[in-house]
Amino acid sequence: MFEIGADELMILNLLIHAENAENIIQESGLPQKVGIDIIRQLFHYGYIQSLNASNQRQNSFDVDGIKKTRFQLTAKGIDEINALK
């Protein structure tokens, strides 16, 4: 089971609108490796989704190019934000 902590919640709140991972990490102020790890975990557990250039959902993303990948909340992510408020 994946537990949403303060850092995960901060990342979720930054993803209400689609953003690339590089911007999310900068805005969060987290170290790059920590931010990337949180994004990967949130994606794995279905709290966020990756988007292609046409803003269409992708089932996977290039881990090496994660900083350029755009992410957005899923319904599960929105529910988690609302439950923790």
Contacts in CASP RR format, 6 or more apart in sequence:
PFRMAT RR
TARGET T0000
AUTHOR 0000-0000-0000
METHOD contacts of the structure
MODEL  1
MFEIGADELMILNLLIHAENAENIIQESGLPQKVGIDIIRQLFHYGYIQS
LNASNQRQNSFDVDGIKKTRFQLTAKGIDEINALK
2 41 0 8 1.000
2 44 0 8 1.000
2 45 0 8 1.000
4 12 0 8 1.000
4 47 0 8 1.000
4 80 0 8 1.000
4 84 0 8 1.000
7 28 0 8 1.000
7 30 0 8 1.000
7 34 0 8 1.000
7 35 0 8 1.000
7 38 0 8 1.000
8 38 0 8 1.000
8 41 0 8 1.000
8 42 0 8 1.000
8 47 0 8 1.000
9 80 0 8 1.000
9 81 0 8 1.000
9 84 0 8 1.000
10 28 0 8 1.000
10 30 0 8 1.000
11 24 0 8 1.000
11 28 0 8 1.000
11 30 0 8 1.000
11 35 0 8 1.000
11 38 0 8 1.000
11 39 0 8 1.000
11 42 0 8 1.000
12 42 0 8 1.000
12 47 0 8 1.000
12 48 0 8 1.000
12 73 0 8 1.000
12 77 0 8 1.000
12 80 0 8 1.000
12 81 0 8 1.000
13 81 0 8 1.000
14 24 0 8 1.000
14 27 0 8 1.000
14 28 0 8 1.000
15 24 0 8 1.000
15 48 0 8 1.000
15 71 0 8 1.000
15 72 0 8 1.000
15 73 0 8 1.000
16 73 0 8 1.000
17 72 0 8 1.000
18 51 0 8 1.000
18 55 0 8 1.000
18 70 0 8 1.000
18 71 0 8 1.000
18 72 0 8 1.000
19 27 0 8 1.000
19 70 0 8 1.000
19 71 0 8 1.000
19 72 0 8 1.000
20 67 0 8 1.000
20 68 0 8 1.000
20 69 0 8 1.000
20 70 0 8 1.000
20 71 0 8 1.000
21 35 0 8 1.000
21 36 0 8 1.000
21 39 0 8 1.000
21 66 0 8 1.000
21 67 0 8 1.000
21 68 0 8 1.000
21 69 0 8 1.000
21 71 0 8 1.000
22 67 0 8 1.000
22 68 0 8 1.000
24 35 0 8 1.000
24 39 0 8 1.000
24 71 0 8 1.000
25 32 0 8 1.000
25 35 0 8 1.000
25 36 0 8 1.000
25 39 0 8 1.000
25 67 0 8 1.000
28 35 0 8 1.000
30 38 0 8 1.000
36 66 0 8 1.000
36 67 0 8 1.000
39 48 0 8 1.000
39 66 0 8 1.000
39 71 0 8 1.000
40 63 0 8 1.000
40 66 0 8 1.000
42 48 0 8 1.000
42 71 0 8 1.000
42 77 0 8 1.000
43 49 0 8 1.000
43 50 0 8 1.000
43 61 0 8 1.000
43 71 0 8 1.000
46 74 0 8 1.000
46 76 0 8 1.000
46 77 0 8 1.000
47 73 0 8 1.000
47 74 0 8 1.000
47 76 0 8 1.000
47 77 0 8 1.000
47 80 0 8 1.000
48 71 0 8 1.000
48 72 0 8 1.000
48 73 0 8 1.000
48 74 0 8 1.000
48 77 0 8 1.000
49 57 0 8 1.000
49 58 0 8 1.000
49 71 0 8 1.000
49 72 0 8 1.000
49 73 0 8 1.000
49 74 0 8 1.000
50 57 0 8 1.000
50 58 0 8 1.000
50 60 0 8 1.000
50 61 0 8 1.000
50 69 0 8 1.000
50 70 0 8 1.000
50 71 0 8 1.000
51 57 0 8 1.000
51 58 0 8 1.000
51 69 0 8 1.000
51 70 0 8 1.000
51 71 0 8 1.000
51 72 0 8 1.000
52 58 0 8 1.000
52 70 0 8 1.000
55 70 0 8 1.000
61 69 0 8 1.000
62 69 0 8 1.000
73 81 0 8 1.000
END
